[in-house]
Amino acid sequence: MKKRSLSSLGLVLAKVDYGEADRIFFILTQDYGKLPFIAKGVRRTKSRKRGSLELFNLVRFEALRGKNLDLIIEAEVVRSFDKIRKNLKKMALAYYFSEVLLKILAEGEENRKVFDLALSYFEDLERRRDLSVLRQEFLFELLSTLGFWPKSKKLENFDLVLERILEKKINSKRVGLKILS
């Protein structure tokens, strides 16, 4: 039987407006893997959770299990990655990281190594300037960690390998490559 509530650290990867005042968030959690959550009333100006649940924030949250979606009841920012938000190229790469993670990870499969990897690359993104190298390092590490590519073998065409694994194209790749070039 599932626990009635859950709490964890999580990296906010995506958000989708739902209804008049609600929003669905896709969060890569430290303890439960990638999960969708609903935050009721978060789009209202007086919502306490509004500032915490922003893209690319590292948050500590509590949620209640629901029939379809788990409901976020509390969220607090642990780290906001402000330096990423101030640079267009870094924002593009952050969106790329998020999109890759959303598409390659199955829902609810806990993987602490992937969480730690994603968090470390968001931290690197704040301070590094060589973004095209960072992008390739991220893909290599992620594919190796998930078992799609051996660590000992050099990876030449990152995008082709990723598209073969996902069986679809990454939407933000074109934008990311243009900005990073």
C-alpha positions as CSV (number, residue, x, y, z in Angstrom):
1,M,0.0,0.0,0.0
2,K,1.3,3.5,-0.9
3,K,2.0,6.0,1.8
4,R,-0.7,8.7,2.0
5,S,1.8,11.5,1.8
6,L,5.3,12.0,0.4
7,S,8.0,14.6,0.9
8,S,11.3,15.0,-0.9
9,L,13.7,17.3,-2.7
10,G,12.9,18.0,-6.3
11,L,14.0,19.8,-9.4
12,V,11.1,21.5,-11.2
13,L,11.4,20.5,-14.9
14,A,8.2,21.6,-16.5
15,K,4.8,23.2,-15.7
16,V,1.5,23.2,-17.5
17,D,-1.5,25.4,-16.8
18,Y,-4.6,23.4,-15.7
19,G,-8.0,24.9,-15.2
20,E,-8.4,28.5,-14.1
21,A,-5.9,28.7,-11.2
22,D,-4.1,25.3,-11.0
23,R,-0.9,24.1,-12.6
24,I,0.6,20.7,-13.2
25,F,4.3,20.4,-12.4
26,F,6.7,17.7,-13.5
27,I,9.4,17.3,-10.8
28,L,12.5,15.1,-10.8
29,T,12.4,14.0,-7.1
30,Q,15.3,12.7,-5.1
31,D,13.3,9.8,-3.6
32,Y,10.6,8.9,-6.1
33,G,11.9,9.7,-9.6
34,K,10.1,11.9,-12.1
35,L,6.5,12.6,-11.1
36,P,3.7,14.9,-12.1
37,F,2.0,16.9,-9.3
38,I,-0.9,19.3,-9.3
39,A,-0.8,22.6,-7.3
40,K,-4.2,23.9,-6.6
41,G,-4.7,27.7,-6.9
42,V,-1.0,28.3,-7.6
43,R,-1.7,30.8,-10.4
44,R,-3.6,33.1,-8.1
45,T,-1.6,36.2,-7.0
46,K,-2.1,35.4,-3.3
47,S,-0.8,31.8,-3.5
48,R,2.0,31.0,-1.1
49,K,3.5,28.3,-3.3
50,R,3.6,30.5,-6.4
51,G,7.2,31.7,-6.0
52,S,8.6,28.4,-4.9
53,L,7.3,26.3,-7.9
54,E,9.2,28.0,-10.7
55,L,11.1,26.2,-13.4
56,F,14.6,24.9,-12.5
57,N,14.1,25.6,-8.8
58,L,15.3,23.0,-6.4
59,V,12.5,22.7,-3.9
60,R,11.6,20.8,-0.7
61,F,8.0,19.8,-1.0
62,E,5.2,17.8,0.6
63,A,2.4,16.2,-1.3
64,L,-0.6,14.1,-0.7
65,R,-1.3,11.1,-2.9
66,G,-4.3,11.5,-5.2
67,K,-6.3,9.2,-7.5
68,N,-4.8,10.7,-10.6
69,L,-2.2,13.3,-9.6
70,D,-0.5,13.9,-6.3
71,L,-1.3,17.2,-4.7
72,I,1.5,19.6,-3.6
73,I,0.5,21.1,-0.3
74,E,3.8,22.7,0.7
75,A,6.9,23.9,-1.3
76,E,10.0,25.8,-0.2
77,V,12.9,26.9,-2.4
78,V,16.2,25.3,-1.5
79,R,18.0,26.8,-4.5
80,S,16.7,29.0,-7.3
81,F,19.6,29.0,-9.8
82,D,19.2,32.8,-10.5
83,K,22.3,33.0,-12.6
84,I,20.7,30.7,-15.2
85,R,17.7,32.9,-15.5
86,K,19.8,36.0,-16.2
87,N,21.5,34.5,-19.3
88,L,19.5,33.5,-22.5
89,K,22.0,30.9,-23.6
90,K,22.0,29.2,-20.1
91,M,18.2,29.3,-20.1
92,A,18.1,27.5,-23.5
93,L,20.4,24.8,-22.2
94,A,18.4,24.5,-18.9
95,Y,15.2,23.9,-21.1
96,Y,17.2,21.4,-23.1
97,F,18.3,19.5,-20.0
98,S,14.7,19.5,-18.7
99,E,13.3,18.2,-22.0
100,V,15.8,15.4,-22.2
101,L,15.1,14.3,-18.6
102,L,11.4,14.5,-19.1
103,K,11.5,12.3,-22.3
104,I,14.1,9.8,-21.2
105,L,13.0,9.0,-17.7
106,A,10.0,6.8,-16.9
107,E,7.5,8.1,-14.3
108,G,8.0,7.0,-10.7
109,E,11.3,5.2,-11.2
110,E,13.5,6.4,-8.4
111,N,17.1,6.9,-9.5
112,R,19.2,8.8,-7.0
113,K,22.2,8.9,-9.4
114,V,20.1,10.6,-12.1
115,F,18.8,13.2,-9.6
116,D,22.3,13.9,-8.4
117,L,23.6,14.1,-11.9
118,A,20.8,16.6,-13.0
119,L,21.4,18.7,-9.9
120,S,25.2,18.9,-10.5
121,Y,24.7,19.9,-14.1
122,F,22.3,22.7,-13.1
123,E,24.9,23.8,-10.6
124,D,27.6,23.7,-13.4
125,L,25.3,25.6,-15.7
126,E,25.3,28.5,-13.3
127,R,29.1,28.9,-13.3
128,R,30.4,27.6,-16.6
129,R,30.8,29.4,-19.9
130,D,31.6,26.5,-22.3
131,L,27.9,25.6,-22.8
132,S,28.3,23.4,-25.9
133,V,30.9,21.2,-24.0
134,L,28.6,21.1,-20.9
135,R,25.7,19.9,-23.1
136,Q,27.8,17.1,-24.5
137,E,29.1,16.1,-21.1
138,F,25.5,16.1,-19.7
139,L,24.3,13.8,-22.5
140,F,27.2,11.4,-22.2
141,E,26.9,11.2,-18.4
142,L,23.1,10.7,-18.5
143,L,23.2,8.1,-21.2
144,S,26.0,6.2,-19.4
145,T,24.2,6.4,-16.0
146,L,21.0,5.1,-17.5
147,G,22.9,2.2,-19.3
148,F,22.3,3.4,-22.8
149,W,26.0,4.0,-23.6
150,P,29.2,2.4,-22.1
151,K,31.3,4.8,-20.2
152,S,34.5,3.5,-21.8
153,K,33.3,4.2,-25.4
154,K,33.5,7.6,-27.0
155,L,30.3,9.1,-28.1
156,E,30.5,11.0,-31.4
157,N,27.0,12.0,-32.5
158,F,25.1,12.8,-29.2
159,D,21.9,13.9,-30.9
160,L,21.6,10.9,-33.2
161,V,22.1,8.5,-30.3
162,L,19.6,10.3,-28.2
163,E,17.0,10.4,-31.0
164,R,17.4,6.7,-31.5
165,I,16.9,6.0,-27.9
166,L,13.8,8.2,-27.6
167,E,12.5,7.4,-31.0
168,K,11.6,11.1,-31.4
169,K,13.4,14.5,-31.8
170,I,14.1,16.8,-29.0
171,N,12.1,20.1,-29.6
172,S,14.6,22.4,-28.0
173,K,17.6,21.0,-29.8
174,R,17.4,23.4,-32.8
175,V,17.0,26.4,-30.5
176,G,19.7,25.2,-28.2
177,L,22.2,24.6,-31.0
178,K,21.5,28.0,-32.6
179,I,22.0,29.8,-29.3
180,L,25.1,27.7,-28.3
181,S,26.9,28.2,-31.6
